[in-house]
Amino acid sequence: MPEVVGTVRHTWTDTNNTVTGAEAELAIPLTRQMHFGPKVRALGLIGSPSVQGLAGVGYDFANMQPLLGVGIQGPYVEGGANYLFDGKFHPYLGVNTFGNAP
């Protein structure tokens, strides 16, 4: 299901060129259904300026369930999966405006 995702992100790059940081996301589904069912996530990240791994927790309001999220972020692309406690992984793939981390 297509979503529009807003993200606030803060990263640090150390002298070894390791990037660490955190981000918060709000994902709003683009559906014709009349209910409002966003997902919110808080994620930590670690990696290099060009690729970071993501892991964190959140809540899916459409399914009324907490979730665990993992992913990988590259320049202008992100992919991963959310695990809801329905016993299934819900994969995602998207494009974004993040280039290399500073």
N, C-alpha and C positions, 0 to 999 in steps of 0.2 A: 504494500500500500504506500503510495507516495506521501511524503511528509515534508514540511518546512521546518528546519531546525535552526534555532538561535543558540549560539554558544558564547560564553564568556570564558576566556582562557588566560592563564598567566604561566609563563615558563621562565626558567633560569638555565643558563648555559655556563658550566664551570670551565676551568682552564684545560681540562682533558677533553673538551667538546662534548660532554655528556649533558643532555637536556633532561630536566625534571620539571614537574609542574602539576597543575590541576586545572580542571575545567568543569563548568556546570552547563547543562543542556536542557532546553525545552523543545520537544518535538511535537508539532501540531499536525495531525493527519489531514490530508486533503481528500475528503470523501463527501458524498452527497447526504450521508446520514446526518440527522439533526442533533445528535448528542456531541458533547465536547469531551474528547478522550485523549488528552495529551499524555506524553511520557516525560518524566523529569529524571535526570541522571547527574550524579556527582562522580567524577572520574579522576584518578591520578594518572600521570603519564611519565614515561622514562624512555630514553633512546638517544638518537643522534639528531643533529639539526634537520636531516632529511626524512627520518623515519622514527616514529615513536609508537610504543605499545601503550594501550589504554586498559584500565580495569577499574571497576567501581560498582556502585549500587544505585538503585533508583526506584521509581514507582510508575506503573502503567495504570492510568486512571480509567482507560476503556475496559480493561480486564479486572480492575480493582485488585491488583496483585503487586507485591514487591518484585524487583528484578535484580539480577546480577548481569553486568555488562562487561564484555571484553572486545578489544578491537585493535586495529593497526591504522595509523595515520601517516600518510605520505603527502608530498606536495600536491594539494588540490584534490585529494581523494582519500576516502576513509571506508573501511569495511570492518565487519565484525558480527557479533551475535549477542542478543539479549536472551538470558535464560529466565523465563517466568516459571513459577512453581506449578505450572500445568504439566510439567515433565518434558517440555519441548524447548529447543533452541529456535529463536526467531532471528534469522540472519538479516543483515542490512548492508547496503553498498550505497555510497553517495559521493557527490562532488561538493567542494567547499572553496572558500577563499583563502585558506591557510597555505602559504608557501613554506619555505624552509624556516625553522625556528631561528630566532636571532642568536 
